[in-house]
Amino acid sequence: MTMPVAFLSHGAPPLADDARWRGELADWAGRLPRPRAVLVVSAHWESDPITLGATEAGTPLVYDFWGFPQRYYDVTYRAPTAPWLADEVAGLLGATGESVRHDPRRGLDHGAYVPLVEMYPEADVPVLQMSLPTLEPRRLLDVGRALSPLRDQGVLVLGSGFTTHNLAWFDPRAGADATAPTESAEFDHWAAETVGAGDVDAMADFARRAPAAQVAHPRTEHWAPLLVAMGAGAEGGTPAGRTEVDGFWFGLSKRSWTFD
């Protein structure tokens, strides 16, 4: 069986306090085929050349956030490592001319472990994290396409970002369920239609085609993992995404997709 590809909006660590979101991720994981391993591309690790993370057991998590209560820094996630997957990824990307380096002591950041805690709470699925080498859409799509053969090896390619990501909208006084800003809602609607149609050309040109693109993503690192996921889902056809999670959290779109 060919594994699907996934993109999810991972949120800051407090999103894990949202019982609805936790339930949605657990249900989603339960409907996915059981992966042999997960290759996760998070918005929170940018490095060029492409860098592959921890392949050594016991590597600590990267708590890449500041000013939160201590309980968020007490979270652990001791998933097995996947050195064999690092070799596979290096070979596939190297064949396309991408340079790849290894950083075996770089642990999972919160864009990786926060959702994985909900999806695979037993921490019994091997995980490898890969850096974003660029924010340029075409190269990200090509990187995803190069990774597509991993799907036939039972690997879940998982992009972790946020469908809209403007922290100026974050207003704790308004509450997590406050009405989303118009720009966030318009961009989310465009993304739902465009990803649902598998329109790769529109996605590659989203900065010009999507409404309020520069407002929804003042910087595009949280959009970039979706392009990798869409590229990985494009092998053999149109990479149409099926929405698995929708709605907003403090004005940010949580929309998440599976690519079959």
ChimeraX commands (.cxc) that place a marker at each C-alpha (Angstrom):
marker #1 position 0.00,0.00,0.00 radius 0.5
marker #1 position 1.18,3.52,-0.85 radius 0.5
marker #1 position 1.10,5.76,2.22 radius 0.5
marker #1 position -0.84,9.00,2.00 radius 0.5
marker #1 position 0.93,12.32,2.64 radius 0.5
marker #1 position -0.26,14.78,5.28 radius 0.5
marker #1 position -0.01,18.46,6.11 radius 0.5
marker #1 position -1.21,19.76,9.44 radius 0.5
marker #1 position -1.43,23.07,11.21 radius 0.5
marker #1 position 0.44,22.33,14.41 radius 0.5
marker #1 position -0.04,25.43,16.53 radius 0.5
marker #1 position 1.97,26.65,19.46 radius 0.5
marker #1 position 2.30,24.23,22.39 radius 0.5
marker #1 position -0.95,25.51,24.01 radius 0.5
marker #1 position -2.95,24.18,21.05 radius 0.5
marker #1 position -2.44,20.79,22.68 radius 0.5
marker #1 position -4.75,22.03,25.46 radius 0.5
marker #1 position -7.59,22.14,22.93 radius 0.5
marker #1 position -9.53,18.90,23.42 radius 0.5
marker #1 position -11.21,19.20,20.03 radius 0.5
marker #1 position -7.88,19.51,18.19 radius 0.5
marker #1 position -6.38,16.62,20.12 radius 0.5
marker #1 position -9.36,14.46,19.24 radius 0.5
marker #1 position -9.21,15.44,15.57 radius 0.5
marker #1 position -5.54,14.46,15.31 radius 0.5
marker #1 position -6.07,11.18,17.14 radius 0.5
marker #1 position -9.02,10.32,14.89 radius 0.5
marker #1 position -7.07,11.29,11.77 radius 0.5
marker #1 position -4.11,9.12,12.75 radius 0.5
marker #1 position -6.46,6.24,13.41 radius 0.5
marker #1 position -7.79,6.45,9.87 radius 0.5
marker #1 position -4.34,6.60,8.28 radius 0.5
marker #1 position -2.52,3.35,7.50 radius 0.5
marker #1 position -0.03,2.53,10.21 radius 0.5
marker #1 position 3.29,4.07,9.05 radius 0.5
marker #1 position 6.59,2.29,9.15 radius 0.5
marker #1 position 8.12,5.68,9.99 radius 0.5
marker #1 position 7.32,9.40,9.83 radius 0.5
marker #1 position 9.43,11.95,7.96 radius 0.5
marker #1 position 8.41,15.34,9.31 radius 0.5
marker #1 position 9.16,18.73,7.77 radius 0.5
marker #1 position 8.46,21.48,10.28 radius 0.5
marker #1 position 8.18,25.24,9.82 radius 0.5
marker #1 position 10.61,25.63,12.70 radius 0.5
marker #1 position 13.74,24.27,11.10 radius 0.5
marker #1 position 15.30,26.04,8.14 radius 0.5
marker #1 position 18.70,24.92,6.95 radius 0.5
marker #1 position 20.29,24.80,3.52 radius 0.5
marker #1 position 21.68,22.38,2.50 radius 0.5
marker #1 position 18.87,20.08,3.59 radius 0.5
marker #1 position 19.72,18.68,6.99 radius 0.5
marker #1 position 18.46,15.47,8.57 radius 0.5
marker #1 position 17.99,15.41,12.32 radius 0.5
marker #1 position 18.42,13.01,15.19 radius 0.5
marker #1 position 19.33,9.42,14.41 radius 0.5
marker #1 position 20.76,8.78,17.89 radius 0.5
marker #1 position 18.53,7.33,20.60 radius 0.5
marker #1 position 17.85,9.61,23.55 radius 0.5
marker #1 position 18.33,12.89,21.72 radius 0.5
marker #1 position 16.34,15.52,23.68 radius 0.5
marker #1 position 13.53,17.54,22.19 radius 0.5
marker #1 position 14.08,21.13,21.05 radius 0.5
marker #1 position 11.88,23.43,23.15 radius 0.5
marker #1 position 11.98,26.23,20.61 radius 0.5
marker #1 position 9.60,28.64,22.37 radius 0.5
marker #1 position 9.91,31.09,25.22 radius 0.5
marker #1 position 7.82,32.46,28.07 radius 0.5
marker #1 position 5.44,29.53,28.50 radius 0.5
marker #1 position 4.54,27.76,31.77 radius 0.5
marker #1 position 6.96,25.05,32.86 radius 0.5
marker #1 position 4.59,22.20,32.00 radius 0.5
marker #1 position 5.19,22.80,28.28 radius 0.5
marker #1 position 8.92,22.22,28.84 radius 0.5
marker #1 position 8.26,18.99,30.74 radius 0.5
marker #1 position 6.74,17.26,27.70 radius 0.5
marker #1 position 8.78,14.32,26.42 radius 0.5
marker #1 position 8.43,12.20,23.30 radius 0.5
marker #1 position 10.85,9.30,23.02 radius 0.5
marker #1 position 10.03,7.97,19.58 radius 0.5
marker #1 position 12.52,5.56,17.99 radius 0.5
marker #1 position 14.97,7.05,15.51 radius 0.5
marker #1 position 15.19,5.96,11.87 radius 0.5
marker #1 position 18.79,5.97,10.59 radius 0.5
marker #1 position 17.73,3.76,7.67 radius 0.5
marker #1 position 15.26,6.48,6.64 radius 0.5
marker #1 position 18.00,9.11,6.78 radius 0.5
marker #1 position 19.97,7.02,4.31 radius 0.5
marker #1 position 16.94,6.67,2.02 radius 0.5
marker #1 position 16.19,10.40,2.11 radius 0.5
marker #1 position 19.81,11.31,1.43 radius 0.5
marker #1 position 19.87,8.98,-1.56 radius 0.5
marker #1 position 16.63,10.26,-3.08 radius 0.5
marker #1 position 17.53,13.92,-2.67 radius 0.5
marker #1 position 21.13,13.41,-3.73 radius 0.5
marker #1 position 19.91,11.90,-6.99 radius 0.5
marker #1 position 18.22,15.22,-7.80 radius 0.5
marker #1 position 21.34,17.27,-7.07 radius 0.5
marker #1 position 20.31,18.39,-3.59 radius 0.5
marker #1 position 23.10,18.40,-1.03 radius 0.5
marker #1 position 22.24,16.67,2.23 radius 0.5
marker #1 position 23.99,16.81,5.57 radius 0.5
marker #1 position 23.31,15.09,8.88 radius 0.5
marker #1 position 22.89,16.56,12.36 radius 0.5
marker #1 position 22.24,13.44,14.46 radius 0.5
marker #1 position 22.00,15.43,17.70 radius 0.5
marker #1 position 19.29,17.82,16.50 radius 0.5
marker #1 position 16.10,16.74,18.28 radius 0.5
marker #1 position 12.47,17.15,17.26 radius 0.5
marker #1 position 11.15,20.69,17.57 radius 0.5
marker #1 position 7.63,21.59,18.68 radius 0.5
marker #1 position 6.35,21.62,15.10 radius 0.5
marker #1 position 7.15,17.90,15.05 radius 0.5
marker #1 position 6.52,16.55,18.53 radius 0.5
marker #1 position 3.41,18.57,19.52 radius 0.5
marker #1 position 1.21,16.94,16.84 radius 0.5
marker #1 position 2.96,13.55,17.05 radius 0.5
marker #1 position 2.15,13.31,20.76 radius 0.5
marker #1 position -1.52,13.41,19.76 radius 0.5
marker #1 position -1.26,11.23,16.66 radius 0.5
marker #1 position 1.04,8.51,18.00 radius 0.5
marker #1 position 0.94,8.93,21.79 radius 0.5
marker #1 position 2.76,5.67,22.46 radius 0.5
marker #1 position 5.83,7.11,20.69 radius 0.5
marker #1 position 6.25,3.76,18.97 radius 0.5
marker #1 position 6.61,4.98,15.37 radius 0.5
marker #1 position 10.15,5.93,14.27 radius 0.5
marker #1 position 10.54,9.62,13.40 radius 0.5
marker #1 position 13.07,11.58,11.36 radius 0.5
marker #1 position 12.97,15.36,10.95 radius 0.5
marker #1 position 14.18,17.15,7.84 radius 0.5
marker #1 position 14.93,20.85,7.46 radius 0.5
marker #1 position 13.36,23.27,5.03 radius 0.5
marker #1 position 16.13,24.28,2.60 radius 0.5
marker #1 position 14.29,27.27,1.16 radius 0.5
marker #1 position 10.98,29.13,1.09 radius 0.5
marker #1 position 10.91,29.17,-2.73 radius 0.5
marker #1 position 7.77,27.29,-3.80 radius 0.5
marker #1 position 9.04,25.49,-6.90 radius 0.5
marker #1 position 12.07,24.06,-5.14 radius 0.5
marker #1 position 9.90,22.91,-2.23 radius 0.5
marker #1 position 7.54,21.14,-4.62 radius 0.5
marker #1 position 10.52,19.46,-6.29 radius 0.5
marker #1 position 11.89,18.34,-2.92 radius 0.5
marker #1 position 8.51,16.81,-2.16 radius 0.5
marker #1 position 8.41,15.02,-5.51 radius 0.5
marker #1 position 11.85,13.56,-4.83 radius 0.5
marker #1 position 10.58,12.15,-1.52 radius 0.5
marker #1 position 7.51,10.55,-3.07 radius 0.5
marker #1 position 9.06,7.04,-3.41 radius 0.5
marker #1 position 9.19,6.84,0.38 radius 0.5
marker #1 position 5.43,6.38,0.33 radius 0.5
marker #1 position 5.87,2.91,-1.18 radius 0.5
marker #1 position 8.10,2.04,1.77 radius 0.5
marker #1 position 5.39,2.85,4.29 radius 0.5
marker #1 position 6.74,6.27,5.25 radius 0.5
marker #1 position 4.32,9.04,6.19 radius 0.5
marker #1 position 5.66,12.32,4.81 radius 0.5
marker #1 position 4.25,14.92,7.20 radius 0.5
marker #1 position 4.41,18.67,6.63 radius 0.5
marker #1 position 3.81,20.72,9.78 radius 0.5
marker #1 position 3.08,24.43,9.52 radius 0.5
marker #1 position -0.03,26.62,9.68 radius 0.5
marker #1 position -2.48,27.47,6.90 radius 0.5
marker #1 position -2.50,31.10,8.01 radius 0.5
marker #1 position 0.14,32.48,10.34 radius 0.5
marker #1 position 0.07,36.11,11.36 radius 0.5
marker #1 position 0.80,36.40,15.07 radius 0.5
marker #1 position -0.50,39.98,15.07 radius 0.5
marker #1 position -3.96,38.38,15.07 radius 0.5
marker #1 position -3.25,36.52,18.31 radius 0.5
marker #1 position -5.37,38.17,21.00 radius 0.5
marker #1 position -5.75,36.14,24.21 radius 0.5
marker #1 position -8.48,38.52,25.42 radius 0.5
marker #1 position -10.69,37.56,22.47 radius 0.5
marker #1 position -10.36,33.84,23.08 radius 0.5
marker #1 position -9.37,30.93,20.87 radius 0.5
marker #1 position -12.78,30.74,19.17 radius 0.5
marker #1 position -13.11,34.42,18.27 radius 0.5
marker #1 position -14.19,35.24,14.72 radius 0.5
marker #1 position -11.20,35.03,12.40 radius 0.5
marker #1 position -9.97,38.20,10.67 radius 0.5
marker #1 position -11.36,38.64,7.17 radius 0.5
marker #1 position -7.90,38.16,5.63 radius 0.5
marker #1 position -7.41,34.85,7.42 radius 0.5
marker #1 position -10.84,33.59,6.37 radius 0.5
marker #1 position -10.36,34.65,2.74 radius 0.5
marker #1 position -6.93,33.02,2.49 radius 0.5
marker #1 position -8.24,29.85,4.15 radius 0.5
marker #1 position -11.11,29.66,1.64 radius 0.5
marker #1 position -8.68,30.07,-1.27 radius 0.5
marker #1 position -6.38,27.42,0.18 radius 0.5
marker #1 position -9.25,24.98,0.66 radius 0.5
marker #1 position -10.33,25.35,-2.97 radius 0.5
marker #1 position -6.81,25.37,-4.44 radius 0.5
marker #1 position -5.41,22.44,-2.49 radius 0.5
marker #1 position -8.68,20.56,-2.92 radius 0.5
marker #1 position -8.30,20.95,-6.68 radius 0.5
marker #1 position -4.63,19.97,-6.63 radius 0.5
marker #1 position -3.70,23.17,-8.46 radius 0.5
marker #1 position 0.08,23.02,-8.22 radius 0.5
marker #1 position 0.64,26.05,-10.46 radius 0.5
marker #1 position -1.58,28.26,-8.29 radius 0.5
marker #1 position 0.16,27.01,-5.17 radius 0.5
marker #1 position 3.57,27.80,-6.63 radius 0.5
marker #1 position 2.34,31.33,-7.37 radius 0.5
marker #1 position 0.30,31.76,-4.19 radius 0.5
marker #1 position 1.99,35.04,-3.25 radius 0.5
marker #1 position 0.33,36.69,-6.27 radius 0.5
marker #1 position -2.84,34.61,-6.61 radius 0.5
marker #1 position -4.08,34.12,-3.06 radius 0.5
marker #1 position -6.09,36.89,-1.39 radius 0.5
marker #1 position -4.25,38.66,1.41 radius 0.5
marker #1 position -1.25,36.35,0.98 radius 0.5
marker #1 position 1.26,38.77,2.48 radius 0.5
marker #1 position -1.02,39.40,5.45 radius 0.5
marker #1 position -1.86,35.74,6.04 radius 0.5
marker #1 position 1.86,34.90,5.82 radius 0.5
marker #1 position 4.12,37.90,6.55 radius 0.5
marker #1 position 6.86,35.27,6.26 radius 0.5
marker #1 position 6.10,31.98,4.55 radius 0.5
marker #1 position 7.89,29.36,6.67 radius 0.5
marker #1 position 4.55,28.01,7.96 radius 0.5
marker #1 position 3.23,27.64,4.40 radius 0.5
marker #1 position 6.39,25.98,3.06 radius 0.5
marker #1 position 5.80,22.49,4.56 radius 0.5
marker #1 position 2.50,22.31,2.67 radius 0.5
marker #1 position 4.37,22.69,-0.62 radius 0.5
marker #1 position 6.69,19.81,0.29 radius 0.5
marker #1 position 3.67,17.67,1.20 radius 0.5
marker #1 position 1.85,18.58,-2.00 radius 0.5
marker #1 position 4.93,17.72,-4.05 radius 0.5
marker #1 position 5.21,14.34,-2.34 radius 0.5
marker #1 position 1.55,13.71,-3.09 radius 0.5
marker #1 position 1.87,14.65,-6.76 radius 0.5
marker #1 position 3.51,11.48,-8.05 radius 0.5
marker #1 position 1.25,9.81,-10.59 radius 0.5
marker #1 position -1.51,12.38,-10.68 radius 0.5
marker #1 position -3.05,15.59,-9.39 radius 0.5
marker #1 position -2.24,16.09,-5.69 radius 0.5
marker #1 position -5.75,16.97,-4.53 radius 0.5
marker #1 position -5.91,17.38,-0.77 radius 0.5
marker #1 position -8.79,16.21,1.42 radius 0.5
marker #1 position -9.50,18.46,4.42 radius 0.5
marker #1 position -9.11,16.62,7.72 radius 0.5
marker #1 position -9.19,19.55,10.17 radius 0.5
marker #1 position -10.66,23.01,9.68 radius 0.5
marker #1 position -11.62,26.00,11.79 radius 0.5
marker #1 position -9.58,28.73,13.43 radius 0.5
marker #1 position -7.52,29.12,16.60 radius 0.5
marker #1 position -6.96,32.71,17.74 radius 0.5
marker #1 position -7.65,33.78,14.16 radius 0.5
marker #1 position -5.21,31.34,12.55 radius 0.5
marker #1 position -6.50,28.69,10.13 radius 0.5
marker #1 position -6.01,25.14,11.40 radius 0.5
marker #1 position -6.89,23.60,8.03 radius 0.5
marker #1 position -5.03,20.34,7.45 radius 0.5
marker #1 position -5.06,17.89,4.55 radius 0.5
marker #1 position -4.40,14.31,3.47 radius 0.5
marker #1 position -3.03,13.67,-0.02 radius 0.5
marker #1 position -3.86,10.16,-1.19 radius 0.5
marker link #1:1,2 radius 0.2
marker link #1:2,3 radius 0.2
marker link #1:3,4 radius 0.2
marker link #1:4,5 radius 0.2
marker link #1:5,6 radius 0.2
marker link #1:6,7 radius 0.2
marker link #1:7,8 radius 0.2
marker link #1:8,9 radius 0.2
marker link #1:9,10 radius 0.2
marker link #1:10,11 radius 0.2
marker link #1:11,12 radius 0.2
marker link #1:12,13 radius 0.2
marker link #1:13,14 radius 0.2
marker link #1:14,15 radius 0.2
marker link #1:15,16 radius 0.2
marker link #1:16,17 radius 0.2
marker link #1:17,18 radius 0.2
marker link #1:18,19 radius 0.2
marker link #1:19,20 radius 0.2
marker link #1:20,21 radius 0.2
marker link #1:21,22 radius 0.2
marker link #1:22,23 radius 0.2
marker link #1:23,24 radius 0.2
marker link #1:24,25 radius 0.2
marker link #1:25,26 radius 0.2
marker link #1:26,27 radius 0.2
marker link #1:27,28 radius 0.2
marker link #1:28,29 radius 0.2
marker link #1:29,30 radius 0.2
marker link #1:30,31 radius 0.2
marker link #1:31,32 radius 0.2
marker link #1:32,33 radius 0.2
marker link #1:33,34 radius 0.2
marker link #1:34,35 radius 0.2
marker link #1:35,36 radius 0.2
marker link #1:36,37 radius 0.2
marker link #1:37,38 radius 0.2
marker link #1:38,39 radius 0.2
marker link #1:39,40 radius 0.2
marker link #1:40,41 radius 0.2
marker link #1:41,42 radius 0.2
marker link #1:42,43 radius 0.2
marker link #1:43,44 radius 0.2
marker link #1:44,45 radius 0.2
marker link #1:45,46 radius 0.2
marker link #1:46,47 radius 0.2
marker link #1:47,48 radius 0.2
marker link #1:48,49 radius 0.2
marker link #1:49,50 radius 0.2
marker link #1:50,51 radius 0.2
marker link #1:51,52 radius 0.2
marker link #1:52,53 radius 0.2
marker link #1:53,54 radius 0.2
marker link #1:54,55 radius 0.2
marker link #1:55,56 radius 0.2
marker link #1:56,57 radius 0.2
marker link #1:57,58 radius 0.2
marker link #1:58,59 radius 0.2
marker link #1:59,60 radius 0.2
marker link #1:60,61 radius 0.2
marker link #1:61,62 radius 0.2
marker link #1:62,63 radius 0.2
marker link #1:63,64 radius 0.2
marker link #1:64,65 radius 0.2
marker link #1:65,66 radius 0.2
marker link #1:66,67 radius 0.2
marker link #1:67,68 radius 0.2
marker link #1:68,69 radius 0.2
marker link #1:69,70 radius 0.2
marker link #1:70,71 radius 0.2
marker link #1:71,72 radius 0.2
marker link #1:72,73 radius 0.2
marker link #1:73,74 radius 0.2
marker link #1:74,75 radius 0.2
marker link #1:75,76 radius 0.2
marker link #1:76,77 radius 0.2
marker link #1:77,78 radius 0.2
marker link #1:78,79 radius 0.2
marker link #1:79,80 radius 0.2
marker link #1:80,81 radius 0.2
marker link #1:81,82 radius 0.2
marker link #1:82,83 radius 0.2
marker link #1:83,84 radius 0.2
marker link #1:84,85 radius 0.2
marker link #1:85,86 radius 0.2
marker link #1:86,87 radius 0.2
marker link #1:87,88 radius 0.2
marker link #1:88,89 radius 0.2
marker link #1:89,90 radius 0.2
marker link #1:90,91 radius 0.2
marker link #1:91,92 radius 0.2
marker link #1:92,93 radius 0.2
marker link #1:93,94 radius 0.2
marker link #1:94,95 radius 0.2
marker link #1:95,96 radius 0.2
marker link #1:96,97 radius 0.2
marker link #1:97,98 radius 0.2
marker link #1:98,99 radius 0.2
marker link #1:99,100 radius 0.2
marker link #1:100,101 radius 0.2
marker link #1:101,102 radius 0.2
marker link #1:102,103 radius 0.2
marker link #1:103,104 radius 0.2
marker link #1:104,105 radius 0.2
marker link #1:105,106 radius 0.2
marker link #1:106,107 radius 0.2
marker link #1:107,108 radius 0.2
marker link #1:108,109 radius 0.2
marker link #1:109,110 radius 0.2
marker link #1:110,111 radius 0.2
marker link #1:111,112 radius 0.2
marker link #1:112,113 radius 0.2
marker link #1:113,114 radius 0.2
marker link #1:114,115 radius 0.2
marker link #1:115,116 radius 0.2
marker link #1:116,117 radius 0.2
marker link #1:117,118 radius 0.2
marker link #1:118,119 radius 0.2
marker link #1:119,120 radius 0.2
marker link #1:120,121 radius 0.2
marker link #1:121,122 radius 0.2
marker link #1:122,123 radius 0.2
marker link #1:123,124 radius 0.2
marker link #1:124,125 radius 0.2
marker link #1:125,126 radius 0.2
marker link #1:126,127 radius 0.2
marker link #1:127,128 radius 0.2
marker link #1:128,129 radius 0.2
marker link #1:129,130 radius 0.2
marker link #1:130,131 radius 0.2
marker link #1:131,132 radius 0.2
marker link #1:132,133 radius 0.2
marker link #1:133,134 radius 0.2
marker link #1:134,135 radius 0.2
marker link #1:135,136 radius 0.2
marker link #1:136,137 radius 0.2
marker link #1:137,138 radius 0.2
marker link #1:138,139 radius 0.2
marker link #1:139,140 radius 0.2
marker link #1:140,141 radius 0.2
marker link #1:141,142 radius 0.2
marker link #1:142,143 radius 0.2
marker link #1:143,144 radius 0.2
marker link #1:144,145 radius 0.2
marker link #1:145,146 radius 0.2
marker link #1:146,147 radius 0.2
marker link #1:147,148 radius 0.2
marker link #1:148,149 radius 0.2
marker link #1:149,150 radius 0.2
marker link #1:150,151 radius 0.2
marker link #1:151,152 radius 0.2
marker link #1:152,153 radius 0.2
marker link #1:153,154 radius 0.2
marker link #1:154,155 radius 0.2
marker link #1:155,156 radius 0.2
marker link #1:156,157 radius 0.2
marker link #1:157,158 radius 0.2
marker link #1:158,159 radius 0.2
marker link #1:159,160 radius 0.2
marker link #1:160,161 radius 0.2
marker link #1:161,162 radius 0.2
marker link #1:162,163 radius 0.2
marker link #1:163,164 radius 0.2
marker link #1:164,165 radius 0.2
marker link #1:165,166 radius 0.2
marker link #1:166,167 radius 0.2
marker link #1:167,168 radius 0.2
marker link #1:168,169 radius 0.2
marker link #1:169,170 radius 0.2
marker link #1:170,171 radius 0.2
marker link #1:171,172 radius 0.2
marker link #1:172,173 radius 0.2
marker link #1:173,174 radius 0.2
marker link #1:174,175 radius 0.2
marker link #1:175,176 radius 0.2
marker link #1:176,177 radius 0.2
marker link #1:177,178 radius 0.2
marker link #1:178,179 radius 0.2
marker link #1:179,180 radius 0.2
marker link #1:180,181 radius 0.2
marker link #1:181,182 radius 0.2
marker link #1:182,183 radius 0.2
marker link #1:183,184 radius 0.2
marker link #1:184,185 radius 0.2
marker link #1:185,186 radius 0.2
marker link #1:186,187 radius 0.2
marker link #1:187,188 radius 0.2
marker link #1:188,189 radius 0.2
marker link #1:189,190 radius 0.2
marker link #1:190,191 radius 0.2
marker link #1:191,192 radius 0.2
marker link #1:192,193 radius 0.2
marker link #1:193,194 radius 0.2
marker link #1:194,195 radius 0.2
marker link #1:195,196 radius 0.2
marker link #1:196,197 radius 0.2
marker link #1:197,198 radius 0.2
marker link #1:198,199 radius 0.2
marker link #1:199,200 radius 0.2
marker link #1:200,201 radius 0.2
marker link #1:201,202 radius 0.2
marker link #1:202,203 radius 0.2
marker link #1:203,204 radius 0.2
marker link #1:204,205 radius 0.2
marker link #1:205,206 radius 0.2
marker link #1:206,207 radius 0.2
marker link #1:207,208 radius 0.2
marker link #1:208,209 radius 0.2
marker link #1:209,210 radius 0.2
marker link #1:210,211 radius 0.2
marker link #1:211,212 radius 0.2
marker link #1:212,213 radius 0.2
marker link #1:213,214 radius 0.2
marker link #1:214,215 radius 0.2
marker link #1:215,216 radius 0.2
marker link #1:216,217 radius 0.2
marker link #1:217,218 radius 0.2
marker link #1:218,219 radius 0.2
marker link #1:219,220 radius 0.2
marker link #1:220,221 radius 0.2
marker link #1:221,222 radius 0.2
marker link #1:222,223 radius 0.2
marker link #1:223,224 radius 0.2
marker link #1:224,225 radius 0.2
marker link #1:225,226 radius 0.2
marker link #1:226,227 radius 0.2
marker link #1:227,228 radius 0.2
marker link #1:228,229 radius 0.2
marker link #1:229,230 radius 0.2
marker link #1:230,231 radius 0.2
marker link #1:231,232 radius 0.2
marker link #1:232,233 radius 0.2
marker link #1:233,234 radius 0.2
marker link #1:234,235 radius 0.2
marker link #1:235,236 radius 0.2
marker link #1:236,237 radius 0.2
marker link #1:237,238 radius 0.2
marker link #1:238,239 radius 0.2
marker link #1:239,240 radius 0.2
marker link #1:240,241 radius 0.2
marker link #1:241,242 radius 0.2
marker link #1:242,243 radius 0.2
marker link #1:243,244 radius 0.2
marker link #1:244,245 radius 0.2
marker link #1:245,246 radius 0.2
marker link #1:246,247 radius 0.2
marker link #1:247,248 radius 0.2
marker link #1:248,249 radius 0.2
marker link #1:249,250 radius 0.2
marker link #1:250,251 radius 0.2
marker link #1:251,252 radius 0.2
marker link #1:252,253 radius 0.2
marker link #1:253,254 radius 0.2
marker link #1:254,255 radius 0.2
marker link #1:255,256 radius 0.2
marker link #1:256,257 radius 0.2
marker link #1:257,258 radius 0.2
marker link #1:258,259 radius 0.2
marker link #1:259,260 radius 0.2
view
